[in-house]
Amino acid sequence: MRRYRARSAGAIAVVAIATLCAGPAAAAVSTASATPAPAVVEPPAVVEPVAEDRAAELVAQMTVAQQAASIVMGHVAGTDAAALRSYMESGLGGFILMGANIPATEGELQALTSALTVDPALPPLIAVDQEGGIVSRLNGDDFAASTSLKDRPVDDVSAAFAARGSLTARAGITVNFGTVADFTADSRSFIYGRALGTDPTSAAERVTAATAAQEQFLGSTLKHFPGHGAAPGDSHSAIPSTGMGMEEWRATEAVPFAAGIDAGASLLMFGHLSYTAVDPAPASLSAAWHQIARDELGFHGVAVTDDLGMLLSSGDPAHADPVANGVAAVAAGNDLVLMIAGSDAGTAGQMAAGIAASVDAGTLPAERLAEAATRVMALRLASSSATAQWAVCPDCEPVG
């Protein structure tokens, strides 16, 4: 038997699931167009909730500097397990794997993710962008992706993301930034090839399916809130903007995000997108958009920034200081700050130090940092409570 974390409306539990590493006779997938068999989930017999008060208790015992480090997700390139472990010994709350971190074999990747965990009782959040198709980091993900799933039945989405979630979790990864909740019908749009739908309804149905499937195995993430489809341009090199107002947003862009939240997504990624009628600031730095996500959509999980390095690439002098961006992101309501582009081995530590210094100076409320650290801690505790042991299965292909 295997175990997974089931989430619903912010509650985190552990229930039983059948083994996912099957022999060659099992239903298998070897091409991007094939549809894997969905995971077989048994009725939950035992529920072990991870209480938020335990997370709050642990955070209360931490210094301000430790709390600040715990809400930073860092990154350095390379596959040297010892070097990556040394990097994580500073107390960072998470690490994101990029292409340069992925070794040739699954066994090597499992060893690498294990090395990132300094304290097995409280593992960091280990994340990856595994959308499949256009954005794919892991070897072996030949499952159907957004390029075809937007035109296929919803059941195909469930099957593909169950298999993708299994493959990802088996590597020792606990968070997938892989569900694009944006939609657009414009094939010329930057986000079109990565979106799961072309209209609010089709996107919502597929986002719901992808979220429910992945949450069986790991923490899934909805991105890029409040919606990249309405904001033309590429947020990797600019801050796309739109004049869309709230009423139109509620009827369109909000729909897939609301569906994914209702389906139990653990994380919500805020994009570097400016909805000028709501707030001229990018949503990643906007308190207004964080309040909307919490109060209107009922999101109770971890709010995470898109890569803050992308703000540097925008060329906007207002966002030229990465540490200031990190502090502003936390003040706006993000619980986890992510920095990849333009970072080096010292960047995450500098960002953590800047957040702590802002609390000490009184410019960032201590309560806001503690709230963020508690939400991240709760998700880390959920990861540590999972008992699944993903075994390498060299003689079979990935199955759901």
Secondary structure, 3 states (H helix, E strand, C coil): CEEEEEEECCEEEEEEECCCCCCCCCCCCCCCCCCCCCCCECCCCCCCCCCHHHHHHHHHCCCHHHHHHHCEEECCCCCCHHHHHHHHCCCCCEEEECHHHCCCCHHHHHHHHHHHCCCCCCCCEEEECCCECCECCCCCCCCCCHHHHCCCCHHHHHHHHHHHHHHHHHCCCCEEEEEECCECCCCCCCCHHHCCECCHHHHHHHHHHHHHHHCCCCEEEEEEECCCCCCCCCCCCCCCEECCCHHHHHHCCHHHHHHHHHCCCCEEEECCCEECCCECCCHHHCHHHHHHHHHHCCCCCEEEECCCHHHHHCCCHHHCCHHHHHHHHHHHCCCEEECCCCCCCCHHHHHHHHHHHHHHHCCCCHHHHHHHHHHHHHHHHHHHHCCCCCCCCCCCCCCC
